Amino acid sequence: VFYNVTYLFSTSKLVTSNLIFEEILPIYHHFQGIVEHQIN
């Protein structure tokens, strides 16, 4: 039972990380584009 709980926890953590990553990545690219535009 403990193994299942640990497995579920790590899996949900991984899914959450992926969701956050997918949310942040476009914002990061957008910000990077703004910075490059300001430099050039």
N, CA, C and O atoms as a GROMACS GRO file, in nm:
protein
  160
    1VAL      N    1   0.085  -0.120   0.000
    1VAL     CA    2   0.000   0.000   0.000
    1VAL      C    3   0.088   0.125   0.000
    1VAL      O    4   0.062   0.220  -0.074
    2PHE      N    5   0.191   0.125   0.082
    2PHE     CA    6   0.279   0.241   0.091
    2PHE      C    7   0.345   0.269  -0.044
    2PHE      O    8   0.360   0.384  -0.085
    3TYR      N    9   0.383   0.161  -0.113
    3TYR     CA   10   0.446   0.176  -0.245
    3TYR      C   11   0.350   0.243  -0.342
    3TYR      O   12   0.390   0.331  -0.419
    4ASN      N   13   0.224   0.202  -0.339
    4ASN     CA   14   0.125   0.260  -0.429
    4ASN      C   15   0.107   0.409  -0.402
    4ASN      O   16   0.097   0.489  -0.496
    5VAL      N   17   0.104   0.446  -0.276
    5VAL     CA   18   0.088   0.587  -0.240
    5VAL      C   19   0.208   0.667  -0.290
    5VAL      O   20   0.192   0.775  -0.346
    6THR      N   21   0.326   0.613  -0.268
    6THR     CA   22   0.447   0.681  -0.313
    6THR      C   23   0.448   0.695  -0.464
    6THR      O   24   0.484   0.800  -0.518
    7TYR      N   25   0.407   0.587  -0.532
    7TYR     CA   26   0.404   0.588  -0.678
    7TYR      C   27   0.305   0.692  -0.729
    7TYR      O   28   0.334   0.768  -0.821
    8LEU      N   29   0.186   0.695  -0.668
    8LEU     CA   30   0.084   0.792  -0.708
    8LEU      C   31   0.134   0.934  -0.684
    8LEU      O   32   0.114   1.022  -0.768
    9PHE      N   33   0.197   0.954  -0.571
    9PHE     CA   34   0.246   1.088  -0.537
    9PHE      C   35   0.350   1.135  -0.638
    9PHE      O   36   0.343   1.248  -0.687
   10SER      N   37   0.447   1.047  -0.670
   10SER     CA   38   0.552   1.086  -0.764
   10SER      C   39   0.494   1.108  -0.903
   10SER      O   40   0.539   1.197  -0.975
   11THR      N   41   0.395   1.027  -0.941
   11THR     CA   42   0.334   1.041  -1.073
   11THR      C   43   0.258   1.173  -1.082
   11THR      O   44   0.271   1.245  -1.181
   12SER      N   45   0.180   1.205  -0.980
   12SER     CA   46   0.103   1.330  -0.982
   12SER      C   47   0.198   1.449  -0.980
   12SER      O   48   0.171   1.552  -1.041
   13LYS      N   49   0.310   1.434  -0.908
   13LYS     CA   50   0.409   1.542  -0.904
   13LYS      C   51   0.468   1.563  -1.043
   13LYS      O   52   0.490   1.676  -1.086
   14LEU      N   53   0.494   1.452  -1.113
   14LEU     CA   54   0.550   1.460  -1.248
   14LEU      C   55   0.452   1.527  -1.342
   14LEU      O   56   0.490   1.612  -1.422
   15VAL      N   57   0.324   1.488  -1.333
   15VAL     CA   58   0.221   1.547  -1.418
   15VAL      C   59   0.209   1.696  -1.390
   15VAL      O   60   0.199   1.776  -1.483
   16THR      N   61   0.211   1.733  -1.262
   16THR     CA   62   0.202   1.874  -1.224
   16THR      C   63   0.320   1.952  -1.280
   16THR      O   64   0.304   2.063  -1.331
   17SER      N   65   0.439   1.892  -1.271
   17SER     CA   66   0.559   1.958  -1.323
   17SER      C   67   0.546   1.980  -1.473
   17SER      O   68   0.581   2.087  -1.524
   18ASN      N   69   0.495   1.879  -1.545
   18ASN     CA   70   0.479   1.891  -1.690
   18ASN      C   71   0.379   2.000  -1.724
   18ASN      O   72   0.401   2.077  -1.818
   19LEU      N   73   0.268   2.006  -1.649
   19LEU     CA   74   0.167   2.108  -1.675
   19LEU      C   75   0.225   2.247  -1.652
   19LEU      O   76   0.204   2.337  -1.733
   20ILE      N   77   0.296   2.264  -1.542
   20ILE     CA   78   0.358   2.393  -1.511
   20ILE      C   79   0.458   2.429  -1.620
   20ILE      O   80   0.465   2.544  -1.664
   21PHE      N   81   0.536   2.329  -1.663
   21PHE     CA   82   0.637   2.351  -1.767
   21PHE      C   83   0.571   2.397  -1.896
   21PHE      O   84   0.619   2.489  -1.962
   22GLU      N   85   0.459   2.332  -1.933
   22GLU     CA   86   0.390   2.368  -2.057
   22GLU      C   87   0.326   2.505  -2.046
   22GLU      O   88   0.309   2.574  -2.147
   23GLU      N   89   0.291   2.546  -1.924
   23GLU     CA   90   0.234   2.679  -1.905
   23GLU      C   91   0.343   2.786  -1.914
   23GLU      O   92   0.322   2.891  -1.973
   24ILE      N   93   0.459   2.757  -1.856
   24ILE     CA   94   0.566   2.856  -1.846
   24ILE      C   95   0.641   2.872  -1.977
   24ILE      O   96   0.686   2.982  -2.010
   25LEU      N   97   0.657   2.763  -2.052
   25LEU     CA   98   0.738   2.766  -2.174
   25LEU      C   99   0.694   2.873  -2.274
   25LEU      O  100   0.780   2.948  -2.321
   26PRO      N  101   0.565   2.884  -2.309
   26PRO     CA  102   0.524   2.990  -2.402
   26PRO      C  103   0.551   3.128  -2.346
   26PRO      O  104   0.590   3.219  -2.420
   27ILE      N  105   0.530   3.146  -2.216
   27ILE     CA  106   0.556   3.276  -2.153
   27ILE      C  107   0.705   3.307  -2.163
   27ILE      O  108   0.744   3.421  -2.191
   28TYR      N  109   0.789   3.205  -2.140
   28TYR     CA  110   0.933   3.223  -2.148
   28TYR      C  111   0.974   3.263  -2.290
   28TYR      O  112   1.054   3.355  -2.308
   29HIS      N  113   0.920   3.192  -2.390
   29HIS     CA  114   0.954   3.224  -2.528
   29HIS      C  115   0.908   3.365  -2.564
   29HIS      O  116   0.979   3.439  -2.632
   30HIS      N  117   0.789   3.402  -2.517
   30HIS     CA  118   0.736   3.536  -2.543
   30HIS      C  119   0.828   3.641  -2.482
   30HIS      O  120   0.860   3.742  -2.545
   31PHE      N  121   0.869   3.617  -2.357
   31PHE     CA  122   0.956   3.711  -2.287
   31PHE      C  123   1.091   3.721  -2.357
   31PHE      O  124   1.147   3.830  -2.370
   32GLN      N  125   1.142   3.606  -2.402
   32GLN     CA  126   1.270   3.602  -2.471
   32GLN      C  127   1.261   3.683  -2.600
   32GLN      O  128   1.356   3.754  -2.636
   33GLY      N  129   1.149   3.673  -2.670
   33GLY     CA  130   1.129   3.748  -2.793
   33GLY      C  131   1.128   3.897  -2.766
   33GLY      O  132   1.185   3.975  -2.843
   34ILE      N  133   1.064   3.938  -2.657
   34ILE     CA  134   1.060   4.080  -2.621
   34ILE      C  135   1.201   4.131  -2.592
   34ILE      O  136   1.239   4.239  -2.637
   35VAL      N  137   1.278   4.053  -2.515
   35VAL     CA  138   1.414   4.093  -2.478
   35VAL      C  139   1.500   4.106  -2.603
   35VAL      O  140   1.574   4.203  -2.617
   36GLU      N  141   1.491   4.009  -2.693
   36GLU     CA  142   1.572   4.014  -2.815
   36GLU      C  143   1.531   4.133  -2.901
   36GLU      O  144   1.615   4.195  -2.966
   37HIS      N  145   1.402   4.164  -2.901
   37HIS     CA  146   1.353   4.277  -2.979
   37HIS      C  147   1.408   4.408  -2.922
   37HIS      O  148   1.440   4.500  -2.997
   38GLN      N  149   1.418   4.415  -2.790
   38GLN     CA  150   1.468   4.538  -2.727
   38GLN      C  151   1.617   4.555  -2.754
   38GLN      O  152   1.665   4.667  -2.773
   39ILE      N  153   1.691   4.443  -2.756
   39ILE     CA  154   1.836   4.451  -2.779
   39ILE      C  155   1.864   4.493  -2.923
   39ILE      O  156   1.951   4.576  -2.947
   40ASN      N  157   1.790   4.437  -3.019
   40ASN     CA  158   1.817   4.463  -3.161
   40ASN      C  159   1.758   4.592  -3.210
   40ASN      O  160   1.774   4.626  -3.327
   0.00000   0.00000   0.00000
